[in-house]
């Protein structure tokens, strides 16, 4: 009877998941049609806005922070936005980084539109650009395009020579990359500590109001961070409180001193630190299993992520055993060796950017030699406390490592 119930439940769950996938596919199809409807180029601002729904126009009003306009009818809202958007152009660009500013100016330099593809731009980025009221999407002569209204072309080109806008775009780019790089290595930081680090690498004070506006706006365009009451977190941190607790537990250890260039590199989209241990694992997987280098790279990246959230070697091997069939104990041991080496050389969020190997070396240097024992007491077993450092040298607490 129980087996029959389990089978029915499993079938029900499969049907539910299939239904959810179909619904999501249908929604994506509708979104695609809406974003890439046929448009004519060139077009004016009124024509561009008129293609939007009332809700989409309200999103533009909200993004541009236009007050006392929520009760306007669609035609009235279009007229208001048509008047306001050109005046808001400079203010919007002062929040942007180099990528978005270059995109806007490239469109203007190309006569008001550029051809794009789904691979070039993500759905969330399309939504963001449409919300600004500056960049519009559609299909022109059978090709997907990003376009700006013709009356904005000259004002946009003029911003290239605007010293204030150029300075802010450069500053914002540094803020965004440094912030992403810092959180790539440390995981989560409260706002004061994060701003302090950004200031140290910028060698100048940070205006908190401007910084928060820039970071929130950047995250709306390309969501790579979590921003909440716990501060700022890397997008893959699912428990910011735990990361902060682990940092606090290591209050005697300073944050690893990354250079500005290291952080800027880590702040690039899709950055992954591929050290020697990482590449050894990738090489072994591609040589010994039927797998491409790109697939092996993705698996190695997941091993790094598992290490950063506090998983031990057994959990990582469990993950790998779901992907690969190990037909000998020798192969299991060979993979385990590569995994342990990678984990020991992965910069961890819990360890404030250090690797386990680096902290182990520091602890060894700090240890004082024990006096010689006449009765060879060194052979006695030593009990390790649950909260003591793990004797394997991982840098983690015993209960989170070999004591699991």
N, C-alpha and C positions, 0 to 999 in steps of 0.2 A: 504493500500500500504506500509505504514511504517512497519507494523507488518510483512509483507511478506519479506521485506528487512532485518529486524532484524533476522528472522528465517534463511534466506539464509546465512547471515553473521555468525551466530552462527554455522551453519552446516559447513561452510567453515573453520572456526577456529578449530572446532573439527577434521576435516579431516587433517588439517595442523599439529595439535598436534599429531595425530595418526601417520602421516607420519614421524614426527621428532622422535617419540619414536621407530618406526621400524628402522629408519636409525641409531639411537644411539645403538640399540640392535645389529644391524648388525656389526657396527664398533667395539663394545665390543667383539663380537664373533671372529672377525678377529684378534683383539689384543690378545685375549685369546690363539688362535691357535699359534700366533707368539711367545708369551712368553713361551708356554709350549710344544713346539715341542719336539719330541723324541731326546734324546741325549744319548751318551754312557759315562759311568763313569768307570775308570778315563779317562780324556782327557787332551791334552796339550794346551797351550795358543794359538798356531797357529790354532788348530782345533776349539777352542771356538770362536776365532775372525772370522774365515772363515764362520761361521754360521750366521754372521751379514750382513745386507745390507750395502751399501756404506754410506748411510745417518746415520745409527747407528754407524758405525766406526767413522764418522765425529763428532758425539756427544761425543764419548769417547775422541777423540783428543781435542775437545773443553774443556771438563771437566778437562782433565789433563793439559790444557794450553800448548799444544805443538804447537810451532810457525812454520810458513813457510812450512806448509804441506797441505794446502787446495787444491792444484792442483794435488796431487798424485792420481794415479789410485788405485783401490781397493787392488790389490796384493801388491803394494808398501806401501800402508797405513797399511796393515796387518803386513808387515815386520817391519815397523817403530814402530808400537804399541807393537809388540812382544819384541822389544829391550827395549822400554821405560817403559812399565808398571811395570816390577820388580823394576826399579829405582825410580818410583813414589810411590811405595807402602807405604813407611814410611811417606812421605809428606801428602798423602791422609789421613792416619790414625791419623795424628796430628790435623786434622780438626774434627774428629769424637767424638761422646760421647760414654758412656759406652754401650748403647744398640747396636749400629752398630759395635763397636769393638768386643763385646762379640759374636755377630752373626758371624762375620768373623772368629774369633778364634775357635768357636764351629764347624764350617764347617771344618776347617783345622784339628782339633782334631779328627773329626769323619771320617777321611780318605779321605776328599775332598768333601763330600756332606752330606746334611741333608734333610729329608722329611719335606715338609711344606704343607699347605692348603691355600685356598683362604681366609679363616677366619683369618689366622695367619698374612697375609701380604696384604697390600693394593696395588692397581694398581700403584699409584704414587710412592710407595716405590720400587716396582719391576722395574719401569722405571729408578728410580734413581740408584739402584744397578747395573743394566745393563750398565748404562752410565759410571760407574767407571772403567769398564774393569777388575774388580777383581772378581765379583760374577756373575755367569751365572744361568739362569733358564731353566728348561726343564722337560720332563717326562722320568723317568728311571724305567723300570720294572713295568709300569702302575701307578707309583706314581710321584707326583710333587716334584721336588727337587730344592734346591739351591746348587750350586757347585762352586768350585774354580779349576783352572788348576793345574795339579799335580806339576809343577815346582814352584808354589807359596806356597805350603803347608809348607815347612820348613821355608822360610822367614817370613811367617805369624806367625808361632809358636814362632819364635825367637823374635818377637816384644813384646811378653808377658813379656820378661825380659829386655826390653828396657826402662830404667828409664825415658828418655825424653818423649817417646810416652805415657807411663802410666801417667806421670804427666799432660801432655796436655789433655789426655782423661778425667781425673778426673776434671781438670779445666773447660773444655768445657761443661761437664755434669752440673756443678754448674752454669755456665753462662746461659745455655739454660733453666734450670729449674727456676732459679731466674727470668730471663726475662719473661718467660711465666707466672709465678706466679704474677709478678708485673703488667703485662698487663691484667691478669684475673681480678684484682681488680680495676685498674685505667683506663683501656680501651685504651687510647692513651697517649704517651709521646714523646716529641721531643728527639732526640738522646742524646744531652748533659745531660738532666735530667735523662734519663734512665740509661746511663752509670754511672752517679754519684750515683744512687741508688744501682746499681750492685756493684760498688766499696765499698760503705759503708757496704754492707752485706758480701763482700768477705774480707774486712779489708786489701785490697791491691789495688794498681793501676791497671787499665785495659788497655792493649795495644789496641788502637782503631782499628788498621788495622787487628790484629788477631781476635778481637771481631766481627767485621763486616763480615769477611770471615767465621767464625764459624757459626754465626747466619744465614747468607744467605744459607750456605751449609745445615744446619739443616732444614731450612724451605723448601729446595728443596726435602728433604727426607720425611718430614712430615709437610705439610703446615698448621700451626696453627696461623701464624701471617700475617699481612700486613706490608710490609716495603716499604715506598715511601718517597716523599719529605716532608710529614708531620711528619715523624719519624717512630716509631714502634707502631702497634696497635694489639689488640686482633683480632683474625680471624673473630669475629662476629660483629665488629664495622664497620658500613657501612658509617659513616660520621665522620672521624677523626677530621675534622676542628671544628665540633660542640662540640665534647668532649673537645678539647683544649680551645675553647671559654668559655665553662662552667667552666673549671679549672681556666682560667684567671679571670672570674667574681668573683671567690672565692679566690682571691689572699691573703686575710687575714686569710684563713684557711690552715693550713699545711696538707700535705698528711697524711692519716691515718697511724700510725706507726706499720705496720705489723712486726712480728718477722721473722727472717730468716727461721725458720721451717715452719711457716704458708705459706710463699711464695714458699718454695720448695714443699710442699704438693700441693699447687695450680698449680704448674708447671708440675704436672704429667698429662699425656694424659687422656682425658675424665674426669678430676676432676670436681666435682660439689659441692659447699658448701651447705650441707643439714642441716640447723639449725632447731631449734624447730618449728618455724613457717612453714617452708618448709614441715617438716614431718607431721604437723597437717593437712595441706592441702591434702597431699598424703593420709593420713589415712581417712579423710572425704570422698574424692572422691571414694576410694575403697569400703567404707562401704555403700555409698548411691547411687552409680551408677554401672552399669554392666561394669566394667573395671578392668584390672589387675593392680597389683602394679607397674609393669614396665611401663605400659601406663600412669598411674597416675603420676609417677615420671617424665616422659617425658613432661607431661602437666605442672607440677609445674616448671620444668626447663624453659619452654617457658614463664611462668609468670615472672620468675626472669629476663629473657632476655628482656621482654617487659618493665619491670621496669628500666632496665639499659639503654635502649635507650630513656627513657623519657616519656613513655606512662603512662597515669593515670588509676585509677581504672575502669573508664567507658570503656576504650579501652580494658582492660584485660577481663572485664566481657563480652564485645562483642565477644572477641575471644572464651571464654568459652561457650557462648550461641550457637556458631556454632558447638560445640562438644557435648554438653549435652542438654537434654530437661528438662527445669525447670517446673514442674507441680504445683508449689505453690509458693506464695510470701515468705513463710517461708524458703523454700529451697534456693531461690534467696538470701535472706538476710543472711542465714547461710554461703553460699559460699562467698558472698561479705565480710563478717566479716573475713573469713580465708584469702581471697585475700589481703585485706587491711593490715591485720597483717603481712602477708608475705612481702608486698611491703614496709612497714615501717621498716622492719628488714633485707632488702636486701642491701648489700653493692653496692653502685651505682658508675658507672663511672663518672657521672656528679658531684657527691659529693666527689670526690677525695678519694674514698674507704670507706667513712662513710655510715652509714644507716641514713635514715630520722629521726629515733627516737634519735640517738646519737646527731645529729646536733640540734634537737629541745631542748634536755636537756641542751646542751651548751648555746644555745640562752636564755633559761629561766634563767640560772645562771647569764648571763651577763646583764639581764634587771634590771633597777633600779626601786624601788617601786615609784609609783606616789603619789604626795601629796594628802591628803584627801580633797574632795570637799564639801563645805558647801551646795551646791545646788544639790548634787548627780548627777554631770555632767557625771558620768561614764555610765549613762543609754543612753547617746546620741550615735547614730550610727557613726561608724568611717569608712570613705571611704578608701578602700585598692587600692593602685596604681598597675597598670599592672605588674610593675617590682619589686614590694615589695615582701618580703617573704610571702608565703601563710599562712594565720592564722590557717590553719588546722594542722600546725606543720610538714608538709612533708619535709621541707628544700628546696623545689623548689620555683621558682618564681610563683606568683599568676596566671599569664597568662598561665603557663605550668601545672597548677594543677586545683584548683577549679574554676578558672576564665575562663576556656575553653568554 
